Amino acid sequence: MKSERPLAEIADIVRSKNAGPYRITFDIMFKDRDTFERVRRSGAVTPRTIASAYRVPLDAISSFFEIEMANAIKATIKRPMPQGMVGDGDMYGCQQHAPLLSLMVADEP
């Protein structure tokens, strides 16, 4: 039976920040290539899983990159509202990574 662990237990760094007033970008970094490749092969972090985690349509994901040289995954989504608009709960976009932490990654046999 395959077991799973949340991304929070596997990734070295998971963070978010503004990418201009209309987008938020996410960085997911791993300490080594083996861990990065395991997460990559698992399919746990994809545009589709990110859209699902944030409850946004797939086309709200404006970019998605797997950066092998950095053992990292970078994704950008459209902000639900422009930065600083009345009702914006995170002016800097730095607390928006939380839904990524609970993405489940299958352990390899």
Residue pairs with C-beta under 8 A, 6 or more apart in sequence:
2 106
2 107
2 109
3 106
3 107
4 104
4 105
4 106
4 107
5 104
5 105
5 107
6 101
6 102
6 103
6 104
6 105
7 14
7 28
7 39
7 44
7 45
7 100
7 101
7 102
7 103
7 104
7 105
8 14
8 101
8 102
10 30
10 35
10 38
10 39
10 105
11 28
11 29
11 30
11 35
11 39
12 29
12 30
12 31
13 27
13 28
13 29
14 26
14 27
14 28
14 29
14 97
14 100
14 101
15 26
15 27
15 94
15 97
16 24
16 25
16 26
16 27
16 93
16 94
16 95
16 96
16 97
17 24
17 25
17 92
17 93
17 94
18 24
18 25
18 83
18 92
18 93
19 25
19 76
19 93
20 83
21 79
21 82
21 83
21 84
22 78
22 79
22 82
22 83
23 62
23 76
23 77
23 78
23 79
24 76
24 77
24 79
24 93
24 96
25 74
25 75
25 76
25 93
26 50
26 74
26 75
26 76
26 77
26 96
26 97
26 100
27 72
27 73
27 74
28 39
28 45
28 72
28 73
28 74
28 75
28 100
29 70
29 71
29 72
30 36
30 39
30 71
30 72
31 71
32 71
33 68
33 71
35 71
36 68
36 71
36 72
36 73
38 105
38 108
39 45
39 73
39 105
40 66
40 73
41 108
42 105
42 106
42 108
43 49
44 103
44 104
44 105
44 106
45 73
45 75
45 100
45 103
45 105
46 64
47 58
47 61
47 64
47 75
48 58
49 103
50 61
50 64
50 75
50 77
50 100
51 57
51 58
51 60
51 61
51 77
53 99
53 100
53 102
53 103
54 60
54 77
54 99
56 77
56 78
56 80
60 77
60 78
61 75
61 76
61 77
62 76
62 77
62 78
63 74
63 75
63 76
64 73
64 74
64 75
64 76
65 73
65 74
65 75
66 72
66 73
67 73
67 74
79 88
79 93
81 87
81 88
82 88
83 91
83 93
84 91
90 96
